[in-house]
């Protein structure tokens, strides 16, 4: 599905109106720790998060994230929105929580784009 179709599916509101919505979303990842995102996400995923600072956009840039959806109606500050617009990364806010959003996207055919993070346990 493309970003425009995904926005409808999540009852989203686009916060970056001049970005392209034609890019394909091929999977998803839900996380609030950006270190987990960098360690585990595959390219072309949508990132679902409750974290609303500029680091979310910087992480999305490095990880080739297609779009960012803020859960529970959260909205980031203007500097975050401006950076995303400059980088052509759609920012979307949805009234649903992470669990609901994951279910909606999975039911619509998106799979998890999270890889397993190796454990650092002492044996």
N, C-alpha and C positions, 0 to 999 in steps of 0.2 A: 504494500500500500504506500501511497505517497503521503507527505506531511499534511496536505489539505484534507485527505480522507481521514487521517488519524485525528485531526482536530475535531472533526464532526463526531467521531466515535467516542471521544473522551469528554464531549461537551465543553471543549476548550475555548479559551479566548486568546487570540494571538496578541502578543505584546510587542512584536517587532514587525509592523505592517509592511515594510518594504523589502522583505527577504523572499527568496524563492521558496515556493511550497511544492514544487514538482519533484524534489529529491526523494528517492525511495527510502523507506524505513524497512529494514530487513529483519530486525529483532529488537529486543528490549533488555533493559537493565534497570533495576531499582536500587539506589544507594544514596546514603548521605555522607559517607566517608569517601572523599575524592581519591585517597590513596587506594581504596578498594576498586574504584572505577578504573584507575590507571593500571592496576595489576590484573584486572579480570575482564574488562569489556572488549568486545570485538568491534571493529569499524562498522559504520552504517546502522548503529543502534539508536533508539530513543533512550534518553536517560530520564528516569522518573526520580525526583528528589524533593525533599523538603528544605534543602539548603539553598539560601537565596543570596549568596554573596558572589562577587566577581570571580572567585576561584572556580566556580562551577563552569563558567564560560571558558576560562583558561584551560581547564581540564578537558572540556569538550573539544577544544581546538586540537590539543595534543592527541586525543584518542579518536579523532575523526567521527565524532558523534553527529548524527543527522539532525537531531532536535532535542530540546530540553523541555520537559513538562514538570511544572511545579505543582505539587500535590496540595490538597485541602485549600485551594483558592489562594495560596501564597503568591505574593508578587515581590520580585526583587527590586532593589533600588535602581534609580535612573542610570547610574554609571554602568551597572551590569547590563541593562537593556541596551544602552548605547554601544557597548563593546560587542554584544551579540549581533546587533545590526551591522556594525562595521565588518564583522567576520561572516555575515550571511548565515547565522545560526538562528533558526526559529526558536523563540521563547514562547511557551504556552502555559497558561495557568488553567487548572481544572479543579472543579469543586470536589472531586472524589479523592479519597485517600489512596495510598500506595497499593494496598491489597486489592481494592476495587479496580484500579487502573490496570494492574497486572492481569487480573482476570478478564477484563474487557479486551485487552490487546491480545492475550493468548487465545481467547475464544474466536477472535477475528483472524487468527492464523499466524500471528507473530510468535516466534520461539525465543527462548532465553538466549541472549548474547553475552552471557557471563561464563567465563571459564573458571575452572577450579583453581584456587590459590593454594599452592603447596604449603603443607604444615611445617612449622619449624619446631617440632616437639623433640625433646631429648629422650632417647630410648634407654 
